Amino acid sequence: MSVNGYLSEEERSILESATVGIAGAGGLGSNCAAHLVRSGVRHFVIADFDVVSASNLNRQFFFCDQVGQKKVDALRENLLRIEPALQLEMHDIKITTLNIHEIFRSCCIVAEAFDTTESKSMFLRALSSSKKMLVSVSGIAGWGKSNEIQLKKVGKNLILIGDFKSGVDAQTLQFPASPRVGIAAAMQANSIIASLLGHPL
């Protein structure tokens, strides 16, 4: 898979030499990774401890024959089908404050792709003092209101994406559906590419 026709030699070199971290391989992480691979990124560090379930297939970059597999194994398989020359460092592990720095030590940018508010907060607390660019998402549940999903840059190293209010709530049918999850994942990937190439966000 080649993006040579769309990128300069310098741009291609920048994307191919960067190492991007993705914390979580669910709806955000799996789709963000696929967009980045198609855009020319070749080095990834991806961590997730979960397995693919049937309930994931409504929004995550997995397939029905992968149900029961570890997400990092299934995602490796799917990403390599897009580009066989990838360098993938996959961690089948729960990310905590004790291991997050070691897992993503080689990354210049890390995308937060967790499901829970607690994990998102842990991610930001742990890495906010680092030199890494962080791309975090909050508020993407439900349907419609696509234009409410916004991008905010906070300081030099933090990009926030979402409507910052629509959390998952089964009682009001505010569940993570594919369209809004996909919009946020694409915005994450787009922000990462723009940051690496020095383009406006």
Steps between C-alpha positions, in 0.01 A plus 500: 500500500659825388424865570796614290277681252360723774810576709833665438815302571551702819141446619520128431827478694353685799197270519700183449754587769250609767387258770138551602355354819137399541366433848210265437401292197122539506272729300732799508834323500437239231347749256758770572777248431345399167477865389862560598623194311313613188659845544858374504590442867702181534608469867250439779487411866149378587384368838173336608419203723148426372361240259274557199134442582192494278387829657816669369417440135258795479788751514844336517739395222449128553304223331263226616758224454730684743259486795686349795845609380712746693441845356869567452537176302193562286599861436852397402352261245267765357758777479751273328239422237505872413880533509723193551811712568378642832709492817250411773581481871184354653450471877234266638485684831281729707649848495560649844697785655771244574563390141372777272834682476691184415244382244502828305861605565592495127194696381494865400118508495253289699127471426274432797234246400351384829135432580477630855535844653732360764743359243492821298583703810781262592647535152502879514636516854778256421619645170411871517843592634679313222621654175269276299206632300180353647170462313205424729126453437201578723132505409413299188200288602164497325384604154502811286638842598815429303605865502507500879810279492772761519876520532670711766871547550602549862849636547776363277452126542132414547224465241146431624226364271128452566191687610625468860156412637334192341617210715377143465159459667290189433182662639504781244640280219823699502712207388821511294372459143724462197441838329599729789776267621630492143493879470704537819749228398548666162552837670761341726686359202465825306638698794795264534589525130466879508717524812771279354509695172474840665165586342220699668268288712 
